[in-house]
Amino acid sequence: MTASEPTASQAQRWVLQFCHGYDGPFLDCARQYAVLFEGTPYKVCTVYLTGAPSAEVERGSASDEVIFLDYSSAQVRGLKLAAIRDFRRIAASRDFALCIAHRFKPIYVALLGSDLPVIGVHHAFGDYKRRSRQLFANFFRKRLALLGVSNAVRDDMRACLPDWSAERIETLYNRIDVEAVQAEQVSREQARERLDLPQGAWVVGNVGRLHPDKDQATLIRGFAQALPQLPDGSLLAIMGTGRLESALRALALELGVSESVRFLGQVANGRRYFKAFDVFALTSDHEPFGMVLLEAMAAGVPVICSDCGGGREVVDGEGLLVAFGQPAALAGALRDCSLSPLDPSLPARRLSLCFSDQAARVRFWAFDWLSQ
């Protein structure tokens, strides 16, 4: 198969999409890739390796058929022989043109359980740092091509697989259904009421696990440094839970800003409430992409992002980049935003050009490495 877009005159075939699971940020992955085939002769069958059957997930997968293998995490350790047998049965059930597999375990199962060409999609750094995985990928390189969700992830894979041609390891950005996300988002007033934030406060927002990779410690330190120069009553609102919550609360208390830092906890459908924020700040040190940046941009909220990983590619001139792990740099950016707000139309335009379903579709069908 080549990656030129098929025409209506071609015979209908199927695409087999294989996902590890649908937890957290991976819930939308199946939809993102299934819609690439809308309006083509291809139908999409999406298979979830782990996770119980769910009508909500099935509806959100944008696929013609959804299969839940319902393995536990423990059952897909080791050789995964049962999963390989199940996959082989599914692959033989109809005329599949290719498999799109997300993350390494589904790639492993798909390659051992079928003869299909496989597009492996990687959402994190370091997936091919292990020598065993390098050997596995090299063995199947004739029918394996790889996509990273950012150039940063792509470059990480290229460094680990130096004998591969660059055309076999490419980038296809994560994206959102911009109109659908915006339709979900409630007004600023409603969002603040839901999150129990004062209507008149100037609010810095952050969303993510309370985990070292997200580096909310730098966020709190930078906010504390900036606070004397921010509008009266300014707040930092952190949405999420994790093992560092107690330590982060203690840090805010130590810095004397505990009354100005709100820990919102886990908020269901949190992206609905992004308009509550006056600016969104992401201080991660290890961000392969940064979907929350897209969701903030869709809400028309200016973004500040640490200059590392895939986040810089999302912002790229339409927000503010600050040096990673530097509270003083973040403080300066917060002060600048409070005095001269960024134009929210700029990130909205970038969303359409780079991170929409249509933009991804154009790029996906422009690839020609599947025929190599």
Rosetta blueprint (number, residue, H / E / L):
1 M L
2 T L
3 A L
4 S L
5 E L
6 P L
7 T L
8 A L
9 S L
10 Q L
11 A L
12 Q L
13 R L
14 W E
15 V E
16 L E
17 Q E
18 F E
19 C E
20 H L
21 G L
22 Y L
23 D L
24 G H
25 P H
26 F H
27 L H
28 D H
29 C H
30 A H
31 R H
32 Q H
33 Y H
34 A H
35 V H
36 L H
37 F H
38 E L
39 G L
40 T L
41 P L
42 Y L
43 K E
44 V E
45 C E
46 T E
47 V E
48 Y E
49 L E
50 T E
51 G L
52 A L
53 P L
54 S L
55 A H
56 E H
57 V H
58 E H
59 R H
60 G H
61 S L
62 A L
63 S L
64 D L
65 E E
66 V E
67 I E
68 F E
69 L E
70 D E
71 Y E
72 S L
73 S L
74 A H
75 Q H
76 V H
77 R L
78 G L
79 L L
80 K L
81 L H
82 A H
83 A H
84 I H
85 R H
86 D H
87 F H
88 R H
89 R H
90 I H
91 A H
92 A L
93 S L
94 R L
95 D L
96 F E
97 A E
98 L E
99 C E
100 I E
101 A E
102 H E
103 R L
104 F H
105 K H
106 P H
107 I H
108 Y H
109 V H
110 A H
111 L H
112 L H
113 G L
114 S L
115 D L
116 L L
117 P L
118 V E
119 I E
120 G E
121 V E
122 H E
123 H L
124 A L
125 F L
126 G L
127 D L
128 Y L
129 K L
130 R L
131 R H
132 S H
133 R H
134 Q H
135 L H
136 F H
137 A H
138 N H
139 F H
140 F L
141 R H
142 K H
143 R H
144 L E
145 A E
146 L E
147 L E
148 G E
149 V L
150 S L
151 N H
152 A H
153 V H
154 R H
155 D H
156 D H
157 M H
158 R H
159 A H
160 C H
161 L L
162 P L
163 D L
164 W L
165 S L
166 A H
167 E H
168 R H
169 I E
170 E E
171 T E
172 L L
173 Y L
174 N L
175 R L
176 I E
177 D L
178 V H
179 E H
180 A H
181 V H
182 Q H
183 A H
184 E H
185 Q L
186 V L
187 S L
188 R H
189 E H
190 Q H
191 A H
192 R H
193 E H
194 R H
195 L H
196 D L
197 L L
198 P L
199 Q L
200 G L
201 A L
202 W L
203 V E
204 V E
205 G E
206 N E
207 V E
208 G L
209 R L
210 L L
211 H L
212 P H
213 D H
214 K H
215 D L
216 Q H
217 A H
218 T H
219 L H
220 I H
221 R H
222 G H
223 F H
224 A H
225 Q H
226 A H
227 L H
228 P H
229 Q H
230 L L
231 P L
232 D L
233 G L
234 S L
235 L E
236 L E
237 A E
238 I E
239 M E
240 G E
241 T L
242 G L
243 R L
244 L L
245 E H
246 S H
247 A H
248 L H
249 R H
250 A H
251 L H
252 A H
253 L H
254 E H
255 L L
256 G L
257 V L
258 S H
259 E H
260 S H
261 V E
262 R E
263 F E
264 L E
265 G E
266 Q L
267 V L
268 A L
269 N L
270 G H
271 R H
272 R H
273 Y H
274 F H
275 K H
276 A H
277 F L
278 D L
279 V E
280 F E
281 A E
282 L E
283 T L
284 S L
285 D L
286 H L
287 E L
288 P L
289 F L
290 G L
291 M H
292 V H
293 L H
294 L H
295 E H
296 A H
297 M H
298 A H
299 A L
300 G L
301 V L
302 P L
303 V E
304 I E
305 C E
306 S E
307 D L
308 C L
309 G L
310 G L
311 G H
312 R H
313 E H
314 V H
315 V H
316 D L
317 G L
318 E L
319 G L
320 L E
321 L E
322 V E
323 A L
324 F L
325 G L
326 Q L
327 P H
328 A H
329 A H
330 L H
331 A H
332 G H
333 A H
334 L H
335 R H
336 D H
337 C H
338 S H
339 L H
340 S L
341 P L
342 L L
343 D L
344 P L
345 S H
346 L H
347 P H
348 A H
349 R H
350 R H
351 L H
352 S H
353 L H
354 C H
355 F L
356 S E
357 D H
358 Q H
359 A H
360 A H
361 R H
362 V H
363 R H
364 F H
365 W H
366 A H
367 F L
368 D L
369 W H
370 L H
371 S H
372 Q L
